[in-house]
Amino acid sequence: MGLKDECGVCGIFRPENLESDSTASSMAYFALVSLQHRGQESAGIVASDGQTLKLKKERGLVGDVFHKEDFEELKGRIAIGHVRYATAGGRTIENAQPMLNSFKLGSIALAHNGQLVNYEPLREMLEDSGSTFNSTSDTEVILKLIARSYKKGIENAIRGTMQLIKGSYALCILTQDSLIGVRDPNGIRPLCLGKLPEVDGKPGGYILASESCAIDSVNGELVRDIKPGEIIIINKDGIHSSLIDVKNRKQTCVFEYVYFSRPDSVIDGIPIQEARYRMGQALALESFVEADVVVGVPDSGIGAAMGYSKASGIPYVTGIVKNKYIGRTFIAPTQKERENMVFVKLNAISSDLRGKKVVVIDDSIVRGTTSRRLVQILRRAGAKEVHFRVSSPPVKFPCHLGIDTPSKNELISSMHEVDEICKEIGADTLAFISLDGMIKALGGDSFCKGCFNGEYPV
């Protein structure tokens, strides 16, 4: 109905002196479960035993794709994993990740979060030089480019590929003996490094992940974020880091803080929940309205609602509950039925709202359909007034860098003014946080804001 999550990636490296040879894939499994919010279409893991790379991937949620016996097959000290929401390429198993390529110099697997803007000319160039493709995904283009230059060494092959590809990418790459992390020169997509817990006093190894919550899920410790333009290689010799010549400043996707990331994650030193709390405070200062209660739309609107409550002095109540058991893969046959799924996903608590003036905080308005249904739900529960507040500016432009957004003419804010949108969704009043207010709440201006102002880093 609105903005769709991109993908989640992870990588596990375990030292040789640890007894178990299957813990890398099982730890990747737990990391992927914690990243499930970033993609629900397919899941996959590739593991290396030092000689052979073995792959398991299928459509579906992590818990449905993997079974106990799979980890007996996915043996090895190193593994990478991926959960996918399609951005480039169709929703078929051929486009599921990680992708694995075996060639005369060895094997390499790759998991990618992001989207290339020059995917088509690069694919055409590779096809003209004799490459064949099994998918329609831009990830396979990256993999083929690295494999083509593999004889120069893995680091040089990656460096050469980074000179060619344009767009957003956070990569976890697996060879027979190394785990590699790569982040695009603008740092648009997140990637962080963690240290795994010790085993019998011995170092436990390292983890790479899209979000720090995945590190927490395996009892690891966040070390740092991968820098924009950084290549980090982890093998038996330790960690080797290098930077390509980065001339562009960091521009992390601002929607990581608004919506995509879990509230318990920390990205580029900014705690997600704290960022949302401050955005809610800024929203209250910019667009205060007299009301009895503040409610947040689960899950990503809750932090902002708590911040709005604190700054405005209006009590925060739960107000809205989310059905945790509705799958995102549910496909209703008609647009009307898809819109009505909001009634199944969310419901209001009448005792919190009946007879009251309500401020409802959501993270964004995209098409406006969900917002209209939310207002209906609140009024049905007895809300006397509904004042809609949004903790991000109006989304006026589509994303070309890894988020599946509707086209420009489907974005309600690109076609209508605020008062028109307010009437369309049926609220008493409507206000968005200003772009300046959001950036100030985040504590800097190192973010991609293309969906708000049409200015993209690539």
ChimeraX attribute file (.defattr): number of C-alpha atoms within 10 A of each C-alpha:
attribute: neighborCount
match mode: 1-to-1
recipient: residues
	/A:1	15
	/A:2	15
	/A:3	19
	/A:4	19
	/A:5	24
	/A:6	24
	/A:7	31
	/A:8	34
	/A:9	36
	/A:10	33
	/A:11	32
	/A:12	31
	/A:13	31
	/A:14	25
	/A:15	17
	/A:16	15
	/A:17	11
	/A:18	16
	/A:19	10
	/A:20	12
	/A:21	20
	/A:22	21
	/A:23	21
	/A:24	28
	/A:25	29
	/A:26	22
	/A:27	25
	/A:28	31
	/A:29	26
	/A:30	18
	/A:31	30
	/A:32	31
	/A:33	19
	/A:34	21
	/A:35	28
	/A:36	24
	/A:37	20
	/A:38	25
	/A:39	24
	/A:40	23
	/A:41	22
	/A:42	26
	/A:43	33
	/A:44	28
	/A:45	33
	/A:46	31
	/A:47	31
	/A:48	30
	/A:49	18
	/A:50	15
	/A:51	12
	/A:52	17
	/A:53	24
	/A:54	17
	/A:55	21
	/A:56	18
	/A:57	22
	/A:58	19
	/A:59	21
	/A:60	18
	/A:61	22
	/A:62	26
	/A:63	13
	/A:64	11
	/A:65	15
	/A:66	19
	/A:67	10
	/A:68	8
	/A:69	8
	/A:70	15
	/A:71	20
	/A:72	13
	/A:73	14
	/A:74	25
	/A:75	24
	/A:76	28
	/A:77	26
	/A:78	34
	/A:79	37
	/A:80	35
	/A:81	34
	/A:82	36
	/A:83	34
	/A:84	31
	/A:85	25
	/A:86	25
	/A:87	23
	/A:88	21
	/A:89	14
	/A:90	13
	/A:91	17
	/A:92	14
	/A:93	14
	/A:94	17
	/A:95	22
	/A:96	26
	/A:97	31
	/A:98	27
	/A:99	25
	/A:100	19
	/A:101	14
	/A:102	12
	/A:103	10
	/A:104	7
	/A:105	9
	/A:106	14
	/A:107	18
	/A:108	25
	/A:109	29
	/A:110	26
	/A:111	33
	/A:112	31
	/A:113	28
	/A:114	27
	/A:115	26
	/A:116	23
	/A:117	18
	/A:118	13
	/A:119	20
	/A:120	13
	/A:121	10
	/A:122	18
	/A:123	22
	/A:124	13
	/A:125	11
	/A:126	17
	/A:127	12
	/A:128	10
	/A:129	9
	/A:130	8
	/A:131	14
	/A:132	11
	/A:133	13
	/A:134	9
	/A:135	17
	/A:136	18
	/A:137	24
	/A:138	23
	/A:139	26
	/A:140	25
	/A:141	23
	/A:142	25
	/A:143	21
	/A:144	19
	/A:145	21
	/A:146	24
	/A:147	25
	/A:148	15
	/A:149	17
	/A:150	19
	/A:151	12
	/A:152	13
	/A:153	11
	/A:154	19
	/A:155	18
	/A:156	14
	/A:157	17
	/A:158	23
	/A:159	19
	/A:160	16
	/A:161	20
	/A:162	22
	/A:163	10
	/A:164	12
	/A:165	20
	/A:166	17
	/A:167	22
	/A:168	27
	/A:169	29
	/A:170	29
	/A:171	30
	/A:172	29
	/A:173	29
	/A:174	30
	/A:175	23
	/A:176	21
	/A:177	17
	/A:178	23
	/A:179	26
	/A:180	26
	/A:181	27
	/A:182	28
	/A:183	29
	/A:184	27
	/A:185	26
	/A:186	25
	/A:187	29
	/A:188	27
	/A:189	29
	/A:190	30
	/A:191	30
	/A:192	25
	/A:193	24
	/A:194	23
	/A:195	21
	/A:196	22
	/A:197	16
	/A:198	12
	/A:199	12
	/A:200	8
	/A:201	7
	/A:202	11
	/A:203	15
	/A:204	19
	/A:205	25
	/A:206	26
	/A:207	33
	/A:208	33
	/A:209	31
	/A:210	31
	/A:211	29
	/A:212	31
	/A:213	22
	/A:214	32
	/A:215	28
	/A:216	18
	/A:217	17
	/A:218	20
	/A:219	14
	/A:220	21
	/A:221	17
	/A:222	21
	/A:223	14
	/A:224	16
	/A:225	22
	/A:226	24
	/A:227	22
	/A:228	25
	/A:229	24
	/A:230	20
	/A:231	22
	/A:232	21
	/A:233	20
	/A:234	23
	/A:235	20
	/A:236	12
	/A:237	8
	/A:238	11
	/A:239	13
	/A:240	11
	/A:241	15
	/A:242	14
	/A:243	15
	/A:244	15
	/A:245	10
	/A:246	13
	/A:247	9
	/A:248	13
	/A:249	13
	/A:250	20
	/A:251	19
	/A:252	23
	/A:253	25
	/A:254	23
	/A:255	19
	/A:256	18
	/A:257	26
	/A:258	24
	/A:259	22
	/A:260	20
	/A:261	24
	/A:262	22
	/A:263	20
	/A:264	14
	/A:265	19
	/A:266	23
	/A:267	21
	/A:268	16
	/A:269	9
	/A:270	13
	/A:271	17
	/A:272	24
	/A:273	22
	/A:274	19
	/A:275	23
	/A:276	30
	/A:277	25
	/A:278	26
	/A:279	32
	/A:280	34
	/A:281	26
	/A:282	25
	/A:283	29
	/A:284	25
	/A:285	15
	/A:286	14
	/A:287	16
	/A:288	17
	/A:289	16
	/A:290	11
	/A:291	18
	/A:292	18
	/A:293	20
	/A:294	29
	/A:295	26
	/A:296	26
	/A:297	22
	/A:298	19
	/A:299	15
	/A:300	24
	/A:301	24
	/A:302	26
	/A:303	29
	/A:304	33
	/A:305	35
	/A:306	25
	/A:307	25
	/A:308	34
	/A:309	23
	/A:310	18
	/A:311	18
	/A:312	20
	/A:313	14
	/A:314	20
	/A:315	15
	/A:316	21
	/A:317	18
	/A:318	17
	/A:319	22
	/A:320	22
	/A:321	15
	/A:322	16
	/A:323	12
	/A:324	8
	/A:325	8
	/A:326	11
	/A:327	11
	/A:328	12
	/A:329	10
	/A:330	9
	/A:331	10
	/A:332	12
	/A:333	8
	/A:334	9
	/A:335	10
	/A:336	9
	/A:337	11
	/A:338	14
	/A:339	15
	/A:340	15
	/A:341	18
	/A:342	19
	/A:343	16
	/A:344	11
	/A:345	16
	/A:346	17
	/A:347	18
	/A:348	23
	/A:349	16
	/A:350	17
	/A:351	11
	/A:352	20
	/A:353	26
	/A:354	17
	/A:355	15
	/A:356	16
	/A:357	20
	/A:358	29
	/A:359	29
	/A:360	27
	/A:361	28
	/A:362	28
	/A:363	29
	/A:364	24
	/A:365	25
	/A:366	21
	/A:367	22
	/A:368	20
	/A:369	18
	/A:370	19
	/A:371	24
	/A:372	20
	/A:373	19
	/A:374	26
	/A:375	21
	/A:376	18
	/A:377	20
	/A:378	23
	/A:379	21
	/A:380	15
	/A:381	19
	/A:382	18
	/A:383	21
	/A:384	17
	/A:385	21
	/A:386	22
	/A:387	22
	/A:388	22
	/A:389	31
	/A:390	23
	/A:391	34
	/A:392	29
	/A:393	22
	/A:394	24
	/A:395	24
	/A:396	23
	/A:397	22
	/A:398	21
	/A:399	21
	/A:400	20
	/A:401	26
	/A:402	25
	/A:403	24
	/A:404	18
	/A:405	22
	/A:406	17
	/A:407	13
	/A:408	16
	/A:409	13
	/A:410	16
	/A:411	21
	/A:412	21
	/A:413	22
	/A:414	18
	/A:415	12
	/A:416	13
	/A:417	11
	/A:418	15
	/A:419	13
	/A:420	14
	/A:421	22
	/A:422	20
	/A:423	13
	/A:424	15
	/A:425	20
	/A:426	20
	/A:427	22
	/A:428	17
	/A:429	19
	/A:430	21
	/A:431	23
	/A:432	23
	/A:433	25
	/A:434	19
	/A:435	16
	/A:436	12
	/A:437	21
	/A:438	26
	/A:439	20
	/A:440	14
	/A:441	19
	/A:442	22
	/A:443	12
	/A:444	9
	/A:445	15
	/A:446	17
	/A:447	21
	/A:448	23
	/A:449	23
	/A:450	20
	/A:451	22
	/A:452	20
	/A:453	14
	/A:454	14
	/A:455	11
	/A:456	16
	/A:457	21
	/A:458	16
